[in-house]
Amino acid sequence: MQQTPDSILIIGSGLMGLTTAWTLTKRARFANTTITIVDHSRGTSFPPEDAASVDTSRIIRADYADPDYASFAAEAQAQWRQPGDDKVGGQGRYSESGMVVMAEDIDGREKDKKTGMEYVKASWENVASIAERQGHSNKVRTIEGRENLKKIVGTDGNPGTWGYVNQMSGWADNAAGMRWLYEQVRRTNRVKFVDAEVKELVTEGKKVVGARVQDGSVLRGDIVYLAAGAWSGALIDLRGRCEATGHVLGYIDITQEEQEIMDTKPIMINFATGHFVIPAKHRLLKVARHGFGYLNPVVCPNALPLSPEDERKPIVASIPRTARDHGGEGFPAEADADLRKALTNMCPLKGLETRPWAKQKICWYSDTRDADWLVDWHPNWENLFVVTGDSGHGFKFLPVIGDKLVDVLEGKGGNFANKWRWKEVVNDVCGRVDENGVFQGLLTWDGSRGGKPGMILAEEFKKGGKAKL
């Protein structure tokens, strides 16, 4: 970006949209730039309650197999730990509980794809190096064998065969964190918030000039900054690059005695199965699966094509199906059984696997093939900057991500700009309907995913036995 824009229209008020807006308000270059955020809050709050960044908890970890993300997350962790009510981790928004990271070799994983065990061992090497540099090498230690893992985790189930403890990891109340972030942005008095549903991007020749909302009016911007998360694929053609995938979260009410036990426990995560358990707060325990995710293919009538030379016509893409529009669905029976298995294998509280769910949720990621984000100028449309594809691991970077995103916007993103670039993909059926009418989903093969790949949400519900709220 050479010329400073008079106006920037940000589509999406989730993590990426809000952190970008906040950073823009703090950079002298954009002192005279008008900043507008549009999102469909329906008269409630920004960001909307079904945004991926809004929930009871998110893991704050540097435990990555990729050393770049590990170092970047350690940078964010330093800010999460800062004391003070005015800090992002203040007022109980961050808890450094520690984390047990584990895996086991599972038959059936494609031989040319990274396994959960490979991910865990690479992650251990990275966090051990970080801990040593910070003078805390005693806070990361390995756990050899299934029996030793069972003792550490405190279960009679099967938590894995190898792992490690990282006392430097923790978790955040991400709904509270997003409220805090929204307040920081609002108090600048620099950002206009518009409550509206974006129906399509508006173009003039090769330029994207704005967004048409549900009442037919057009919001304009010299730069259109698409930060719509898992909904991005409904607005531009991202097939083969990014795809919305749904990941199950289950919540169980626990007693005060059980709460006191969990207050002393670390996060449990198994990167072979994708299962994780986060210590409870307010007597509500969360168990989830970081997996390949459900797909929800629908017809998107107004997605912007790949280039101005292409005709704008309907495409099929996976788009979120959330409780705001489909309340009371819960999740399929497959997820119910799998999360209860996770409770048996990974939770020290006995008997939770037979307890009813207090709440169920499907959280929608914007996934990429390699779990690297997509943060780049669109290669074929002028004035369109795309920020999506965080692949379910964006929230922990809240204190630091805004600067990185705006750096890329300005053309000085360095190594991350290269990782997050718009990548060419082979002309295959990934993200498309094949000749047999079957939607072929994009798969994230970074080694951290569990569960069965390629599940279609509607088909899983049709199998019956779905859990009710």
C-alpha positions, 0 to 999 in steps of 0.5 A: 500500500503506497497511498494512505487511504481516506477510508477503510471499510472493515467487514467483520468485528471479530478478532481480526477486524477489531485488532486491526481497527485498534492498531489503525487508530494508534498509527500516525499514518492513519490519523485522518483515515475514516474507519468503519466496521460492519457486522451483523450483530442484530442489535446486540453486541459486537462481535456477534455471539456466534463469532468464533472469538466468543466463548467461555475459554480459549487456550493461550499457548506457545505449543506449536510445531511451527517455530514461527507461531511458537515464538509469536505466541510466546510474545503474546503470552508475555502480554497476557500475563501483565497485571492490571485491570486495564490489561488484556489478561486482567480481572481474571481474563487470563489463567495460567493453569499449565497444560499437558500435551499428549498424543499416540500413534494412530493407525490409518493416518496417511503416511505422507501426512504429519501425525499428532505425535510428530506435532507434539514432539516438535511442539515440545522442542519449540516450547522447551527452547523458549522456556530455556531462553526465558530461564524457565526450563524447569517448567517444561518436562516430558512424560514417558508412557501411558501409565505415567500420563494416566497418573499426571492426567488423573484418569483411568482412561487412555490419554495417550502414550507420550507427552509433556507438561508445560506450566507456562501455558494457560487459558483465557475467558475469550468472551470477556477478552473480546468485550475488553477489546471492543471497549478499547476500540470504542473508546478511541472514538475513531471507529464507526460501527454499523449493524448490518448483514453484508450481502455482497462486495461491490465493484467498479471495473477491477476495483472493489469499492464497498459492500452492499448490505441487506437494505440495499445500501452500499458502504464504501471504502478506499480499502475494503478489508475482509475479516469475516472469518468463516463467513468469508467464503460467502463473499469471495471465492476461496475454494481450495484456499479457505473453508468453514469447518465446524468444531464441537464444544460441550459444556457440563455443570459441575459441583463446587467440590468438583470446581475446586478440584479443577482449579488445581488442574492443567488443560489437557489436550491430545493432538492425535484425537483433537480432544481437549479439556479446559479447567472450569470456571463458574462450575462449567467444564468445557470439553471439545474437539480440534478436528477436521470439522464438519462441513456445511456446503450451501449455495452462495449466490453473490461470491466475488469471482477470482478475477474481474474477467470471471462471471459472478455466478453462484458457487457452493461453499461451506458456510457456518450454520450457527445457533443464532439461526438454528437454535436448539440443534445441539450437535450430532450423536457422533460428537456426543459419543466422541466428547464423552470418550474424551471425558473418560480419557482426559478428565480427572472428574469421575462420572462426567461421561454420563452427565447431561450436557448443560450446553452444546455448541459448534464453533466455526473455523476458517481453515486452510490446508496448511493451517497458515492464515490468509492475510494478503491483498487479493491478487486480481481485485484492486483495493481488496485486502483479505484476512481469514484462514486462522484455522482455529488458532487466532485468539491467543494472539489478541495482544499482538496480532493487530500490528502484524496484520497492519504491517502486512497491509502496509507491505512490511510484513516480513516472514509472516507476510510470506507465510500468509500470502495468497497461495496458488492452488492446483485445479482440483475438486477441493472445496467443490462438488465432484462429478458424483455430486459429493462436496469434497472438503478442504483438509488441514493436515498440520498434525493437530487435527483429530476425528473423521475428515469430510463429515457433512453436518446435515448428513450427521444430523440425519443419522439421528440420535442428536443431542437436544438442548 
